[in-house]
Amino acid sequence: MFRPKLPTMPQPTGIATPPAVVEPTTITPGTSVPPATVPASTRPTVQLTPGTALALVGGGTAVVLVVGAVLVSMLLAVAITGASVAVCALVIRSLVNADAKRR
């Protein structure tokens, strides 16, 4: 049950053909190959004008402010939740202690 099951290797059927022999090619020295030219890119270049730079800065600032507001609100929610749980714990402890003193 706890022993691994190893697959059995199937035996080849039929006659195996030997690999094809690759003949070496001769290289003649002295023949030069011209270097390949890199084709020019057909993509348009991006021009950064003052208007687009201002738009990028404004968009980045807006994103930072929104993300910061979300993170601060989440931190505030955790803090309020923790404080309310602590107040509830104090009230319950006070009620239990007061009930124990009356008996």
C-alpha positions, -999 to +999 in steps of 0.1 A: +000+000+000+028+024+009+052+013-018+055+035-049+042+020-081+069+023-107+058+022-143+072-006-164+091+004-195+075-011-226+098-031-248+103-017-283+085-035-310+098-039-345+133-031-358+148+001-346+164+021-374+199+035-368+202+073-367+210+090-400+246+099-406+252+136-410+280+145-434+301+175-424+300+205-447+332+222-459+338+258-450+357+279-475+377+306-458+378+341-472+342+345-482+327+374-463+290+377-455+277+412-455+262+422-421+225+421-419+208+455-417+183+461-390+150+473-405+137+506-392+109+504-367+074+513-381+061+523-346+056+560-341+078+577-315+062+591-285+066+629-281+064+641-246+050+676-247+044+698-217+007+691-219+011+654-218+037+657-190+012+677-170-015+651-177+008+623-166+017+642-134-019+649-127-030+613-133-002+600-111-011+624-083-048+614-085-039+577-083-016+583-053-043+603-035-070+577-041-048+548-030-037+568+000-073+576+010-083+539+006-054+528+028-060+554+055-097+545+056-089+508+060-065+516+088-091+538+105-117+510+102-093+486+118-085+510+146-122+517+153-130+480+153-102+473+177-114+501+201-150+489+200-140+453+207-119+466+237-148+486+250-171+456+247-146+434+265-144+459+294-182+461+297-186+423+297-158+420+323-174+446+344-208+429+342-193+395+350-173+409+380-204+428+393-225+397+390-198+377+409-197+402+438-235+401+443-235+364+450 
